[in-house]
Amino acid sequence: MEDSWTSPAWELLLPAVRAPRRQRRRLLESALRDAVRAGRIAAGTRLPASRALAADLGVSRGLVTSVYDQLRAEGYLTGRPGAGTYAAGDSTPGAVSARGANSVPGTGSLRGSGSVPGSGSLRGSGSLRGSGSAPGPGGPAVGVRGSAARGAAAAGRGDGTPGPATRFDFRPGQADPRLFPRAAWGSLYRQVLAGTPDAALSYGDSRGVPELRTALAEVLTRRRGVVADPDRIVVCGGVAQAVSLLSRVLADAGHETVAVEDPGAPEHAMLIGTNGLRPLAVPVGAAEPDLSGTPARVALVTPAHQFPTGIAYPPEVRAGLVAWASTVDGLLIEDDYDGDFRYDRAPVGALQGLAPDRVAYAGSVSKSLASGLRLGWLVVPERLVPAIVDRKRADDLCGPVLEQRTLAAFLTSGRYDAHLRRCQRIYRSRRDSLVAAVARYLPAARITGVAAGLHAVLHLPGGDEAALTDAARRGGVRLRGLRHYGSAGAPGFVFGYAHLTPDTITAGIAALAAAWPDRPTRGRSAASVETHRPGRSGPPRGGLR
């Protein structure tokens, strides 16, 4: 069995398909040639048919055919039209690749790797429009084809024996990096690079460059209702650094504990615990965290879209949180991790807007642009600014100047708002696909938290969460159960869908239903509960636009 073309492989071709038309053939040849030579496309890997690859890349079939012909002539590819095209090397098309243990059985072609039995060629995680491998909150996911060590660690039985390869990864925690506006960002970056004076390339203000803090103040006020004076904004390397800075400043001030939501993001407790404080889990309940019995005077909350349940704290709960902070002379830390994405409900403003002196507001571009940019912000009460800035200076002196200036230009040019509108349309389509697939393949399940954000929660009528997770893994589907996030309630699963295309989502839910043959398949589906009104827009077409 030959290796199959994997979903991350399309990234090798991005520079070629985005180049001017007259350069595409040369660049596509070079990209494939270099990938085969360097082993990034393993010997024996079957490449997609020319028609399929052309459709996925948005180029002509003739272009792909000519590239294949040239590389066959050079000896980098083998095969002939109609019989398949393979990366040349020691492995012949019929041989078993050294990486075969981590390949998906029966996935010899690009379009087949996401299919489920009886489904035809659903374009799943092996497609150019497929999932890739999205790291969840706990770390990187295992790809369709990865090293045996990673496969054993992430998907195996814990004894070093590799487990089934992951075909569909629904773990939450990542937006779709393919939507990053490379052209616009690159253009602005070049302008910033050309226009930045030499003096500005030295160590700068630890709070961040003034242009970015001013731009953030306007955007956060307009989009999220934050009371954001530029002098109270500290640009950070993401929310992780923001929480770390706050934890150390609070520990220095004599605080010992911080209340965290249960269920909640494990990263919150980890960051707090490694920076001098003790996290105390407080149950979220139906719609609010119970802070009545906690000795903490600081609480970290996600009120706009609670993670992982997806609920939005109602107005009376938000007012109660502010009242609690005032009563105990404390502080609320607000992680607004995906507040820009909403589909079926009115905007929910930031909690910070109700009490700027009692709330430290943290956010980033990790979900809206790309997590790899490591750009975030912290809006803090005025009394905390000096201590936060001192800690930030001790941490890293200052952030990256050129990237901060580029983000400032992106925000002020209107490109950020346009990018968010595009992402919102695409993510809503993917959300709709998840809801429809659950209704079709798992009709007895109930799905919640779909009105906003980039994940949803699937509730099942009974069952063992751990056993269901293991059964899904054996079927090639990676999931995260609610208990991973601290909940001891009924079984449920947190589904990240933003990094998956509609076809991949449908194929993944079908595979999940096949992996859970004993689950009830009858009964009224709650997939179209009152929190969800499917949008009229269809799935995004074109993939790499």
C-alpha positions in Angstrom: 0.0 0.0 0.0 1.5 3.3 -1.0 1.5 6.5 1.1 -1.3 8.9 0.3 -1.1 12.6 -0.3 -1.8 14.2 3.0 -3.7 17.4 3.8 -0.7 19.4 5.0 0.9 18.8 1.6 -1.2 21.5 -0.1 0.8 24.1 1.8 3.9 23.3 -0.3 2.0 24.6 -3.4 0.6 27.8 -2.0 3.4 30.1 -3.3 3.0 28.7 -6.7 -0.8 29.1 -7.0 -0.7 32.6 -5.6 2.0 33.8 -8.0 1.3 35.8 -11.2 -0.2 33.5 -13.9 3.0 33.5 -16.0 5.1 32.2 -13.2 2.8 29.5 -11.9 4.2 26.6 -14.0 7.8 27.2 -13.1 7.0 27.7 -9.4 4.7 24.7 -9.2 7.4 22.5 -10.8 10.0 23.8 -8.4 7.7 23.3 -5.3 7.0 19.7 -6.2 10.6 19.0 -7.3 12.0 20.3 -4.0 9.4 18.5 -1.9 10.2 15.2 -3.5 14.0 15.8 -3.3 13.8 16.8 0.4 11.5 14.0 1.3 8.6 16.2 2.3 6.6 14.2 -0.2 7.7 10.7 0.7 8.9 8.2 -1.9 5.9 6.1 -3.1 3.3 8.8 -2.2 0.5 8.8 -4.7 -0.2 12.3 -5.9 -3.7 13.5 -6.8 -5.1 13.1 -10.3 -4.4 16.1 -12.5 -8.0 17.0 -12.7 -8.5 16.8 -8.9 -5.3 18.8 -8.1 -6.2 21.5 -10.6 -9.7 21.9 -9.1 -8.4 22.1 -5.6 -5.7 24.7 -6.5 -7.9 26.7 -8.8 -5.6 26.3 -11.8 -6.1 24.7 -15.2 -5.8 21.0 -15.6 -3.4 21.6 -18.5 -1.0 23.3 -16.1 -0.9 20.4 -13.7 -0.6 17.9 -16.5 2.4 19.7 -18.0 4.1 19.9 -14.5 3.6 16.2 -14.0 5.0 15.4 -17.4 8.1 17.5 -16.8 8.8 16.0 -13.4 8.2 12.5 -14.8 10.8 13.3 -17.5 13.2 14.5 -14.9 12.7 11.3 -12.8 11.1 12.9 -9.8 7.7 11.3 -10.5 6.8 7.9 -11.9 3.7 6.4 -13.4 1.7 7.2 -16.5 -1.6 8.9 -17.3 -4.5 6.8 -16.2 -2.4 4.7 -13.9 -1.6 7.2 -11.2 1.3 9.5 -10.4 3.8 8.7 -7.6 6.8 10.3 -6.0 9.9 8.5 -7.3 12.4 6.8 -5.0 13.1 3.5 -3.3 9.4 2.8 -2.8 7.5 1.6 -5.9 3.8 2.3 -6.2 2.9 -1.1 -4.9 5.4 -1.1 -2.1 4.7 -0.6 1.6 6.1 2.7 2.6 8.1 3.0 5.8 5.4 5.4 7.0 2.6 3.1 6.1 1.8 2.3 9.7 0.5 5.8 10.2 -1.3 6.0 6.8 -5.1 5.6 6.5 -6.0 2.2 5.0 -7.5 2.5 1.6 -6.6 6.2 1.0 -4.5 6.0 -2.1 -5.9 9.1 -3.7 -6.5 12.6 -2.6 -10.2 12.5 -2.7 -10.5 9.1 -1.1 -8.8 9.8 2.2 -11.8 11.5 3.8 -14.4 9.0 2.7 -16.3 6.7 4.9 -17.6 3.3 3.9 -20.4 3.6 1.4 -20.1 7.3 1.1 -18.2 7.6 -2.2 -15.6 10.3 -2.3 -16.5 12.7 0.4 -13.7 15.2 0.4 -12.4 14.8 3.9 -9.2 15.3 5.8 -7.0 14.1 2.9 -8.4 16.7 0.5 -6.7 20.0 -0.2 -9.8 21.4 1.3 -9.6 19.1 4.2 -8.8 19.6 7.8 -5.0 19.4 8.1 -4.1 18.7 11.6 -5.2 21.3 14.0 -3.7 21.4 17.5 -6.2 21.5 20.2 -5.8 23.1 23.6 -3.7 20.3 24.9 -1.1 20.2 22.2 -0.6 19.4 18.6 -2.8 16.8 16.9 -1.6 13.8 15.0 -1.8 14.3 11.2 -3.1 11.7 8.7 0.5 10.7 8.3 3.0 11.5 11.1 6.0 9.9 12.8 5.4 6.7 14.7 6.4 8.4 17.9 3.8 11.1 17.6 1.2 8.6 16.5 1.9 6.4 19.6 1.9 9.3 22.0 -1.2 11.0 20.8 -3.3 8.2 19.3 -1.8 5.0 20.7 -2.5 2.9 23.7 0.2 4.5 25.9 2.5 1.5 25.6 4.4 2.8 22.6 2.3 1.0 20.1 0.9 3.2 17.4 -2.9 3.6 17.3 -5.1 4.2 14.4 -4.3 7.3 12.3 -6.4 10.4 12.7 -8.6 11.1 9.7 -10.8 13.7 11.4 -9.6 16.0 14.2 -12.5 17.8 15.9 -10.6 19.0 18.9 -11.1 22.7 19.5 -8.6 25.5 19.8 -7.7 26.7 16.4 -9.1 28.9 13.6 -8.4 28.1 10.0 -4.8 29.3 9.1 -5.7 29.0 5.4 -7.9 32.1 5.8 -5.0 34.3 6.9 -4.9 37.3 4.5 -1.4 36.7 3.2 -1.5 39.2 0.4 -2.9 42.1 2.4 -0.6 41.4 5.3 2.5 41.0 3.2 1.7 44.3 1.3 1.3 46.2 4.5 4.4 44.6 6.1 6.5 45.8 3.1 5.1 49.3 3.4 5.8 49.3 7.1 9.3 48.0 6.6 10.0 50.7 4.0 8.5 53.5 6.1 9.8 52.7 9.6 12.7 55.0 10.6 15.9 53.4 11.9 15.4 54.8 15.4 12.1 52.9 15.7 13.8 49.6 15.2 15.5 49.9 18.6 14.0 48.8 21.9 10.6 50.5 22.2 7.8 51.1 24.7 7.2 48.0 26.7 3.4 48.7 26.4 3.7 48.4 22.6 4.1 50.8 19.8 1.8 53.8 20.1 0.2 53.3 16.7 -1.0 49.9 17.6 -2.3 50.9 21.1 -4.2 53.8 19.5 -5.7 51.5 16.8 -6.6 48.9 19.4 -8.4 51.5 21.5 -10.6 52.4 18.6 -11.3 48.9 17.4 -12.0 47.4 20.9 -14.3 50.3 21.8 -16.2 50.0 18.5 -16.5 46.3 18.2 -16.5 45.1 21.8 -17.6 48.0 23.9 -14.3 48.1 25.8 -13.4 51.3 27.6 -9.9 51.4 26.2 -7.6 54.4 26.7 -4.3 53.8 24.8 -2.3 54.4 27.9 -4.0 51.5 29.7 -3.4 49.0 26.9 -0.3 46.7 27.0 0.5 44.7 23.9 1.4 41.1 24.8 2.5 38.0 23.1 -1.1 36.6 23.2 -3.5 36.0 26.1 -1.0 33.5 27.6 1.4 36.2 28.4 -1.4 38.5 29.5 -2.6 36.0 32.1 1.0 35.3 33.2 1.8 39.0 33.7 -1.4 39.5 35.7 -0.8 36.5 37.8 2.7 37.7 38.8 1.5 41.2 39.5 -1.4 39.9 41.7 0.9 37.5 43.5 3.3 40.4 44.3 0.3 42.3 45.7 -0.5 39.5 48.1 -3.1 37.5 46.3 -2.9 33.7 46.8 -5.7 32.3 44.7 -7.7 32.9 41.5 -11.1 31.4 40.8 -11.4 29.7 37.4 -14.4 28.3 35.6 -15.3 24.6 35.9 -15.6 23.5 33.2 -13.0 25.8 31.7 -9.8 26.1 29.7 -7.0 24.0 31.3 -4.5 26.6 30.2 -6.0 29.2 32.6 -5.3 27.0 35.6 -1.9 26.1 34.3 -0.8 29.7 33.7 -2.1 30.8 37.1 -0.5 27.9 38.9 2.9 28.4 37.3 3.0 32.1 38.1 2.7 32.1 41.8 -1.0 31.7 42.5 -3.3 28.8 43.2 -6.3 28.2 40.8 -9.6 27.4 42.5 -12.2 25.7 40.3 -15.8 27.1 40.7 -18.7 25.4 39.0 -20.3 27.3 36.1 -23.7 25.7 36.5 -26.4 26.4 34.0 -25.5 30.0 33.2 -23.0 31.5 35.7 -20.0 30.7 37.9 -20.7 30.3 41.6 -18.3 32.6 43.4 -20.3 32.6 46.7 -18.0 30.4 48.7 -14.6 31.0 47.2 -11.9 32.7 49.2 -10.4 34.2 46.0 -10.8 37.9 45.3 -9.8 37.4 41.6 -11.7 35.4 39.0 -10.9 34.5 35.4 -14.0 34.3 33.3 -15.1 33.9 29.6 -18.5 35.7 29.8 -19.1 36.4 26.1 -18.8 32.8 25.0 -18.0 30.6 28.0 -15.4 28.0 27.2 -16.2 25.2 26.7 -20.0 25.3 27.2 -20.5 28.1 24.7 -23.1 29.9 26.8 -23.2 33.7 27.0 -23.6 35.0 30.5 -26.9 36.9 30.7 -27.0 40.6 31.8 -28.0 39.8 35.4 -25.0 37.4 35.7 -22.6 39.9 34.3 -23.9 42.5 36.7 -23.5 40.0 39.5 -19.9 39.4 38.6 -19.1 43.1 38.7 -21.0 43.4 42.1 -19.0 40.5 43.5 -15.7 42.1 42.4 -16.7 45.4 44.0 -17.9 43.7 47.2 -14.6 41.8 47.8 -12.4 44.7 46.4 -11.3 42.3 43.8 -10.6 41.9 40.1 -12.2 40.0 37.1 -9.9 38.8 34.3 -11.9 38.6 31.1 -10.6 36.3 28.4 -12.4 37.4 25.2 -11.0 34.6 23.2 -13.5 34.5 20.2 -15.8 37.4 20.8 -15.7 38.5 17.2 -17.6 35.5 15.9 -21.4 35.4 16.3 -24.0 34.0 14.0 -27.5 33.9 15.5 -27.5 36.4 18.3 -27.0 40.1 18.9 -23.4 41.2 19.9 -22.5 40.6 23.5 -20.3 43.4 24.6 -17.2 42.9 26.8 -17.7 42.7 30.6 -15.0 45.3 30.9 -17.3 48.0 29.6 -19.5 47.7 32.7 -16.6 48.3 35.2 -13.3 49.3 33.7 -11.8 49.7 37.2 -12.7 46.1 38.1 -12.0 44.1 34.9 -8.7 43.4 33.2 -9.6 42.6 29.6 -7.4 40.2 27.5 -7.6 39.4 23.8 -5.5 38.5 20.8 -5.6 37.9 17.0 -5.0 34.1 17.5 -8.6 33.3 16.4 -9.2 36.3 14.1 -5.9 36.2 12.2 -3.3 33.6 13.2 -2.0 32.2 16.5 1.5 32.2 15.2 1.6 36.0 15.1 1.7 36.1 18.9 0.0 39.4 19.2 -2.5 40.2 21.9 -3.5 42.9 24.3 -4.3 43.6 27.9 -6.5 46.5 29.0 -6.0 47.0 32.7 -7.4 49.3 35.4 -5.2 52.4 35.7 -3.9 51.4 39.1 -2.3 48.2 37.7 -0.6 49.8 34.6 2.8 50.6 36.2 3.2 47.1 37.7 2.1 45.3 34.5 4.5 47.4 32.4 7.4 46.7 34.8 6.7 43.0 34.5 6.4 43.2 30.8 9.7 45.0 30.5 11.3 42.3 32.7 9.7 39.6 30.5 10.9 40.7 27.0 11.7 44.4 27.1 9.3 45.1 24.2 7.3 43.3 21.5 8.2 42.9 17.8 8.0 46.4 16.3 7.4 45.6 12.6 4.6 43.1 13.4 2.9 45.6 15.7 3.1 48.4 13.2 1.7 46.1 10.5 -1.2 45.1 12.7 -1.9 48.8 13.4 -2.0 49.4 9.7 -4.2 46.4 9.2 -6.7 47.7 11.8 -6.8 51.3 10.6 -7.1 50.5 6.9 -10.4 48.6 7.2 -8.9 45.4 6.1 -9.4 43.8 9.6 -13.2 44.4 9.5 -13.4 43.1 6.0 -11.4 40.0 6.9 -13.6 39.3 9.9 -16.7 39.5 7.7 -15.3 37.0 5.3 -14.3 34.6 8.2 -17.7 35.0 9.7 -19.4 33.9 6.5 -17.1 30.9 6.2 -17.3 29.8 9.8 -21.1 30.1 9.8 -21.2 27.8 6.8 -19.1 25.3 8.7 -21.2 25.6 11.8 -24.3 24.9 9.7 -22.6 21.8 8.2 -21.9 20.5 11.7 -25.4 21.0 12.8 -26.8 19.4 9.7 -24.4 16.4 9.9 -25.3 15.8 13.6 -29.0 15.9 12.7 -28.5 13.4 9.9 -26.0 10.9 11.5 -26.5 11.4 15.3 -30.2 12.4 15.6 -30.5 11.5 19.2 -27.7 13.9 20.2 -28.2 17.4 21.4 -25.9 20.2 20.2 -25.5 23.5 22.0 -23.2 26.5 22.0 -23.7 27.1 18.2 -24.8 30.7 18.2 -21.3 32.1 18.4 -17.6 31.1 18.5 -15.7 28.4 16.8 -16.8 25.3 18.6 -20.0 23.5 19.8 -20.9 21.0 22.4 -22.5 17.6 21.6 -24.5 16.0 24.4 -25.4 12.4 24.4 -28.3 10.6 26.2 -26.1 8.5 28.6 -23.0 6.6 27.8 -19.4 6.4 29.0 -17.5 9.5 27.8 -14.1 7.7 28.0 -15.3 4.7 26.1 -17.0 6.8 23.4 -13.8 8.8 23.0 -11.8 5.6 22.6 -14.3 4.2 20.1 -14.1 7.4 18.1 -10.3 7.2 18.1 -10.3 3.7 16.8 -12.5 5.0 14.0 -10.0 7.7 13.1 -11.9 10.5 14.8 -10.2 12.7 17.5 -12.5 14.3 20.1 -12.3 16.1 23.4 -14.8 15.2 26.1 -16.2 17.8 28.5 -14.4 16.0 31.4 -11.1 17.1 29.8 -12.1 20.6 30.9 -13.0 19.7 34.4 -16.7 18.9 34.2 -18.0 16.0 36.1 -21.5 16.2 34.6 -23.2 14.2 31.8 -21.1 13.0 28.9 -20.4 15.5 26.2 -17.9 16.4 23.5 -16.5 19.8 22.5 -16.3 20.0 18.7 -14.0 22.4 17.0 -15.1 23.1 13.5 -13.5 26.3 12.3 -10.4 24.5 10.8 -12.5 22.0 8.9 -14.3 22.4 5.6 -18.0 21.5 5.2 -17.3 18.3 3.4 -14.7 17.2 6.0 -17.2 17.9 8.8 -19.9 15.9 7.2 -17.5 13.0 6.5 -16.2 13.2 10.0 -19.6 13.0 11.7 -20.5 10.1 9.4 -17.3 8.3 10.5 -18.1 9.1 14.1 -21.6 7.6 13.8 -20.0 4.5 12.3 -17.6 4.3 15.2 -20.6 4.5 17.7 -22.8 1.8 16.3 -24.5 1.2 19.7 -25.6 4.9 20.1 -29.3 5.6 19.7 -30.1 6.6 16.1 -33.7 7.5 16.6 -35.4 10.3 18.4 -35.9 14.0 17.8 -32.7 15.7 17.1 -32.0 18.8 19.1 -29.4 20.0 16.5 -31.8 22.8 15.5 -32.5 24.2 18.9 -33.6 27.7 19.3 -30.0 29.0 19.5 -29.5 28.0 15.9 -31.1 29.3 12.7 -29.1 27.9 9.7 -27.8 30.7 7.5 -28.7 31.0 3.9 -25.2 31.2 2.6 -23.8 28.0 1.2 -20.4 26.5 1.9 -17.4 28.5 0.7 -16.2 27.5 -2.7 -12.7 27.7 -4.1 -10.9 26.6 -1.0 -7.7 28.6 -1.4 -9.2 32.0 -2.2 
